[in-house]
Amino acid sequence: MSVAPLLTTRALRKHFPLRGGVLRRTQAWVRAVDDVSFEVKPGETVGIVGESGCGKSTLARLILRLVEPDAGRVWFDGEDVLRVLPGRMKRLRRDMQLVFQDPYASLNPRLTIEDAVAFSLLVHGAGRSDARDRARALLGRVGLDPRLYGRRYPHELSGGQRQRVNIARALVLDPKLLVLDEPVSALDKSVQAQVLNLLLELKADRELTYVFISHDLNVIEYVSDRVLVMYLGQVVESGTADALAEAPKHPYTQALFASAPSMDPDRRMERPPIAGDPPNPIDPPSGCRFRTRCAFAMPRCADAAPPPVAVAADHDVACYLYDAATAVTA
Amino acid sequence: MSVIALPEHLSTVAGAPMSYWRTVAWRLSRDRVTLVAGALLLLIALSALLAPWIAPHDPSAGAIRLRLAPVGTPSHLLGTDEQGRDMLSRLLWGGRMTLVAGLTPVVVAFLVGTVLGVIAGYAGGLVNTLVMRTMDIFYAFPAVLLAIAISGALGPGLPNTLISLSIVFIPRVVRVAESATVQVKGLEYVAAAKASGASVWQILRHHLLANILGPVLVFASTQVSLSIILAAGLSFLGLGVTPPAAEWGLMLNTLRQSIYVNAVVPALPGLAIFVTSMAFNLVSDGLRDAMEIRT
């Protein structure tokens, strides 16, 4: 396991200012992403799961440098993404692409879908007819016949078809890494399955690496090799998809699995699902951010955030229940 | 007015749907009110343009003995004004002035306002604050008052009218362009373009302008009627076009005292202003419906 990671983030942090009042002074900070570190190896699919508002989408934008982080580092393919020169950044962007969540807002209503896909190629200096041919070929690959759909506008397509266009647009530059931000959440269940299978096929065909973001644990389990569980801007547990499904350690992960609908009666857990909404990320709880909703909260949880502890190979949990000093087994 | 849906057979012929502009043209061709108003506008514009050739008399040649002749007088179809000048000729010539004074400021405001609005909206931050708060200063005055104040300071004459009205309309266009820009800027297709490495200019050109020019154009077209009325108002007050040139607002002013002698003739320039601005309003209404972008 000494393969160099394709993507590495170290202590990524992004707090958004909330401005108010006459002078537009910063009144508070939304702590969207707080000290998130992880690695993605070439060819793997890392799933990121968490409730809405936990900073998943911000994390996606930080990785691709669509949003500048307040602190932390990002390395992609051995390069320090946050410090490269603009020209080099443009070249790097070809290798890391994003598929968006909203199939409606993510396509320009004034461009035909072949033009939407070809646009990225034109940006990188391809000729007009060459770009169009490659765009049409890729549309065919994602399951949209270019002769039938190439000249159509987004409003003439269904949500699933638009998401295929989004995937084609992201792939047309031949990237190494695809960050998928809730790519199937806006779609019907039956269409979800088609799009997920398309993504898995494309990954095998093109030797892609995925960072797959979703709030849907079933989807994450289906596609991911490794999973990060996020809660209020922080990673609370990370491990292989199998390890997490077999033996989730963090109380939040356990609650997530308990609340995910399952068709298999044996997989239903006795643990109570979590109640209530996540606390406001403007003013997160001290110490462990999950303690306000945690069934196992201890006094020390309020003092300081628990550091990640390795409970098994490649399985880390940020919870005092697994701290050697506390030595309690849940 | 409701948006007219495209019939299935038209949008799917041989897998080649209509382009955006053809769709707009198709929707317009279905909108009878807009077609009639548009034809009327065309007629007014043509008659103004052709005034030197179709006007039966010299618009500034008076006849002392034939003052305030009623509508239908032989050789003076629409009567004469208080100096015995032919009303039809003066209305035709006056239309040129009024249309120039009505359209030019809006065109200038559309160009300048869109540029400023897009810059403010896309740059955000300090640039936005600077541009938008400056516009707010102009916004603090009612349009009429601002036009009168600037015209009063610059003095009468057509060029000064154009300048003052442009200043009145620029802030309005900036506001619309800025809010449209901010809205489109936040959409995911702009982020996608950024993620593919597109430059600011490429994003503005292919993604932003294409999506905001329609709404801004429609807004600007609604302002034409107001501009016509303001231009006429300025010359009515003696701040716009100077006599003896014919201009509808000015004609209204000089004929005002004659209203007790002959009520119909003094009403004619007013009617011309009303019909023209109404036609502009109806056409811009139709444009708004036809240019709606489907998402």
Interface residues (C-beta under 8 A of the other chain):
Chain A: R61 L64 L66 M89 K90 R91 R93 R94 Q97 L98 F100 Q101 D102 Y104 A105 S106 L107 N108 P109 R110 L111 A116 F119 S120 V123 H124 R147 L148 Y149 R151 R152 Y153 P154 H155 E156 N166 R169 A170 L173
Chain B: S11 G15 A16 P17 Y20 L187 E188 Y189 A191 A192 A193 K194 A195 S196 G197 A198 S199 Q202 H206 H207 A210 N211 I293 R294 T295
